[in-house]
Amino acid sequence: MTALVSLSGVSKIFDNGTQAFGPLDLDVGSHEFVSLLGPSGCGKSTALRVIAGLLQPSAGALAFPASRPEIGFVFQEATLMPWRRTLANVQLPLELKGVGRGEAEARAREALARVGLNGFETAFPRELSGGMKMRVSIARALAAKPKLLLMDEPFAALDEPTRQALNDDLLKLWREDGLTVIFVTHSVYESTYLSTRVVVMTPRPGRIAADIALDFPPDRTETFRLSPEFAEAAAKVTAALHGAHT
């Protein structure tokens, strides 16, 4: 497997001396869906920001062996501009990159359609539900046509039915676009359902305690959530998480 992104001995220490994580050695290949699972404060979100280039590592090397891919980032909060309508929010990063107005609008409309928000182009964020706001955030990331999608607990604040629906939608987008996804979550069940690999991290400073490959069909459904195979895999991930704590 050729790595799309590779971390070799990467650590992050903040100015106050707190070591968030590391050292981490992690290779993520093209078209993988890798979840980072661990307790609060173990450095999962910080690691994601280092991969995105939003933070610089304190030690080690971050590399993109082929070339740096286009990266999309979805935060835990939708972070929409309250004074911009839905379409304008999705267009914003394209505008900042200098994409022409016509192309930016066309790409934004396409992205909104793909996340099921046709007809909401002129709505303000205050007029949208929590799940709809997160769909706008995902559309904003997709409009840039990323190869690597980084997601920092995007569904944590949503009710369970909405969360499961967005999980299914995310898997569909992952399959259709051939995305590579690195997904931060606290949920054993979410990480097991979504991933081709679950990387379990220890408490701070976060290190890799287990790297669990999951060989599931890409077109998972509600039936799969109720299957013995899913229950067995979730139990394995739970055991690894408990082991990381001890």
C-alpha positions as CSV (number, residue, x, y, z in Angstrom):
1,M,0.0,0.0,0.0
2,T,1.4,3.4,-1.0
3,A,0.8,5.9,1.8
4,L,-1.1,9.1,1.0
5,V,0.2,10.6,4.3
6,S,2.9,9.3,6.6
7,L,3.7,10.3,10.2
8,S,7.2,9.2,11.4
9,G,7.9,9.9,15.1
10,V,5.6,12.9,15.1
11,S,5.0,14.7,18.4
12,K,3.4,17.9,19.5
13,I,4.4,19.8,22.6
14,F,2.7,23.1,23.3
15,D,4.4,26.3,24.5
16,N,3.3,25.6,28.1
17,G,5.2,22.3,28.0
18,T,2.1,20.0,27.6
19,Q,2.8,17.1,25.3
20,A,-0.5,16.5,23.4
21,F,0.6,13.3,21.6
22,G,3.5,11.4,20.3
23,P,5.6,10.0,19.1
24,L,3.2,8.7,16.4
25,D,4.1,6.5,13.5
26,L,1.2,6.2,11.1
27,D,0.7,5.6,7.4
28,V,-2.7,6.2,5.8
29,G,-3.1,4.9,2.2
30,S,-5.3,6.1,-0.6
31,H,-9.0,5.4,-0.2
32,E,-8.7,4.2,3.4
33,F,-11.2,5.3,6.1
34,V,-9.2,5.6,9.3
35,S,-10.8,6.5,12.6
36,L,-8.7,7.9,15.5
37,L,-10.4,6.7,18.7
38,G,-9.4,7.6,22.2
39,P,-10.2,9.5,25.4
40,S,-10.6,13.2,25.6
41,G,-7.3,15.0,25.7
42,C,-5.3,12.3,24.1
43,G,-4.3,14.5,21.1
44,K,-6.6,13.2,18.4
45,S,-7.8,16.6,17.3
46,T,-4.3,18.0,17.6
47,A,-2.9,15.3,15.4
48,L,-5.6,16.0,12.8
49,R,-4.5,19.7,12.8
50,V,-0.9,18.7,12.3
51,I,-1.8,16.6,9.3
52,A,-3.9,19.5,7.9
53,G,-0.9,21.9,8.3
54,L,-2.8,24.1,10.8
55,L,-0.2,23.2,13.5
56,Q,3.5,22.4,13.1
57,P,4.9,19.2,14.7
58,S,7.4,19.6,17.5
59,A,9.3,16.6,16.4
60,G,9.3,13.9,13.7
61,A,8.3,14.1,10.1
62,L,5.0,14.5,8.3
63,A,5.2,13.6,4.6
64,F,3.0,13.1,1.6
65,P,5.0,10.5,-0.4
66,A,3.4,11.3,-3.7
67,S,2.4,14.9,-3.5
68,R,0.4,17.0,-1.1
69,P,-3.3,16.3,-1.9
70,E,-6.1,18.7,-1.7
71,I,-7.3,18.6,1.9
72,G,-10.8,19.2,3.2
73,F,-11.4,19.8,6.9
74,V,-14.7,19.4,8.8
75,F,-14.7,20.7,12.3
76,Q,-16.8,19.5,15.3
77,E,-18.8,22.8,15.0
78,A,-20.2,23.7,11.6
79,T,-18.4,27.1,11.8
80,L,-20.8,28.8,9.3
81,M,-20.8,32.5,8.8
82,P,-24.2,33.6,10.3
83,W,-24.5,36.5,7.8
84,R,-24.0,34.4,4.7
85,R,-26.6,32.2,3.1
86,T,-26.1,28.5,2.6
87,L,-24.8,28.7,-0.9
88,A,-22.4,31.6,0.0
89,N,-21.1,29.7,3.0
90,V,-20.2,26.7,0.7
91,Q,-18.6,29.1,-1.9
92,L,-16.4,30.9,0.7
93,P,-13.3,28.7,0.6
94,L,-13.4,28.6,-3.2
95,E,-13.6,32.4,-3.3
96,L,-10.6,32.6,-1.0
97,K,-8.7,30.4,-3.5
98,G,-9.5,32.7,-6.3
99,V,-11.9,30.3,-8.1
100,G,-14.1,32.3,-10.5
101,R,-17.6,33.2,-9.3
102,G,-19.5,31.1,-11.9
103,E,-17.4,28.0,-11.2
104,A,-17.5,28.5,-7.5
105,E,-21.3,28.7,-7.5
106,A,-21.7,25.6,-9.7
107,R,-19.4,23.6,-7.5
108,A,-21.2,24.8,-4.4
109,R,-24.6,23.9,-5.8
110,E,-23.4,20.5,-6.8
111,A,-21.9,19.8,-3.3
112,L,-25.2,20.9,-1.6
113,A,-27.2,18.6,-3.9
114,R,-24.9,15.7,-2.9
115,V,-25.6,16.2,0.8
116,G,-29.3,16.5,0.3
117,L,-29.7,20.2,0.6
118,N,-31.3,21.2,-2.7
119,G,-33.7,24.0,-2.0
120,F,-31.9,25.4,1.0
121,E,-29.3,27.5,-1.0
122,T,-30.8,30.8,0.3
123,A,-31.3,29.8,3.9
124,F,-29.3,31.4,6.7
125,P,-27.6,29.1,9.3
126,R,-30.1,30.2,12.0
127,E,-32.9,28.6,9.8
128,L,-31.2,25.2,9.7
129,S,-31.2,22.3,12.1
130,G,-27.9,21.0,13.6
131,G,-27.8,18.1,11.2
132,M,-28.4,20.4,8.2
133,K,-25.6,22.8,9.4
134,M,-23.2,19.9,9.5
135,R,-24.3,18.9,5.9
136,V,-23.4,22.4,4.8
137,S,-20.0,22.1,6.5
138,I,-19.4,18.8,4.6
139,A,-20.6,20.4,1.4
140,R,-18.1,23.2,1.9
141,A,-15.3,20.7,2.2
142,L,-16.5,18.7,-0.8
143,A,-16.7,21.7,-3.0
144,A,-12.9,22.0,-3.0
145,K,-12.8,18.4,-4.4
146,P,-10.4,17.1,-1.8
147,K,-8.5,13.8,-2.0
148,L,-8.0,13.8,1.8
149,L,-10.9,14.6,4.1
150,L,-10.1,15.3,7.8
151,M,-13.1,15.2,10.2
152,D,-12.9,16.2,13.8
153,E,-15.9,14.7,15.7
154,P,-18.3,16.2,13.2
155,F,-21.4,14.3,14.5
156,A,-20.7,14.3,18.2
157,A,-23.4,16.9,19.1
158,L,-26.2,15.4,17.0
159,D,-29.0,13.1,18.1
160,E,-28.5,9.4,17.3
161,P,-30.9,9.1,14.3
162,T,-29.3,12.1,12.6
163,R,-25.8,10.8,13.4
164,Q,-26.6,7.4,11.9
165,A,-28.1,9.1,8.8
166,L,-25.0,11.2,8.3
167,N,-22.7,8.2,8.9
168,D,-24.5,6.5,5.9
169,D,-24.2,9.6,3.8
170,L,-20.5,10.0,4.6
171,L,-19.8,6.4,3.6
172,K,-21.6,7.0,0.3
173,L,-19.5,10.1,-0.5
174,W,-16.4,8.2,0.5
175,R,-17.2,5.4,-2.0
176,E,-18.3,7.7,-4.8
177,D,-15.4,10.1,-4.6
178,G,-12.6,7.7,-3.8
179,L,-11.8,9.8,-0.7
180,T,-9.2,9.1,1.9
181,V,-10.8,10.0,5.3
182,I,-9.2,10.4,8.7
183,F,-12.0,10.7,11.3
184,V,-11.7,11.6,15.0
185,T,-14.4,10.2,17.3
186,H,-15.1,9.1,20.9
187,S,-17.6,6.5,19.7
188,V,-16.6,2.8,19.5
189,Y,-19.7,2.1,17.4
190,E,-19.3,5.0,15.0
191,S,-15.6,4.1,14.4
192,T,-16.4,0.4,13.9
193,Y,-19.2,1.2,11.5
194,L,-17.4,3.7,9.3
195,S,-13.8,2.5,9.1
196,T,-11.5,0.3,7.2
197,R,-9.1,0.8,10.2
198,V,-9.5,2.0,13.8
199,V,-6.4,3.5,15.4
200,V,-6.8,3.4,19.2
201,M,-4.9,5.9,21.2
202,T,-3.7,6.0,24.8
203,P,-4.4,8.8,27.2
204,R,-2.2,11.9,26.9
205,P,0.3,12.0,25.5
206,G,-1.5,10.0,22.9
207,R,0.3,7.1,21.4
208,I,-1.0,4.3,19.2
209,A,-2.2,1.4,21.4
210,A,-3.8,-0.7,18.6
211,D,-4.3,-0.5,14.9
212,I,-7.3,-2.7,14.0
213,A,-8.1,-3.5,10.3
214,L,-11.8,-4.0,9.6
215,D,-12.8,-6.0,6.5
216,F,-16.4,-4.9,5.9
217,P,-18.3,-4.4,2.7
218,P,-18.2,-0.7,1.6
219,D,-22.0,-0.5,1.2
220,R,-23.0,-0.9,4.9
221,T,-26.6,-0.6,5.9
222,E,-28.8,-0.6,9.0
223,T,-28.9,-4.4,8.8
224,F,-25.1,-4.5,9.1
225,R,-25.4,-2.5,12.4
226,L,-27.4,-5.4,13.8
227,S,-25.2,-8.2,12.5
228,P,-23.0,-10.5,14.6
229,E,-20.0,-9.4,12.6
230,F,-20.5,-5.8,13.6
231,A,-21.0,-6.7,17.3
232,E,-17.9,-8.9,17.3
233,A,-15.8,-6.1,15.7
234,A,-17.2,-3.5,18.1
235,A,-16.3,-5.8,21.0
236,K,-12.7,-6.0,19.7
237,V,-12.4,-2.2,19.4
238,T,-13.9,-1.8,22.9
239,A,-11.3,-4.3,24.4
240,A,-8.5,-2.4,22.7
241,L,-9.8,0.9,24.1
242,H,-10.0,-0.5,27.6
243,G,-6.5,-1.9,27.2
244,A,-5.2,1.5,26.1
245,H,-6.4,3.0,29.4
246,T,-4.6,0.4,31.5
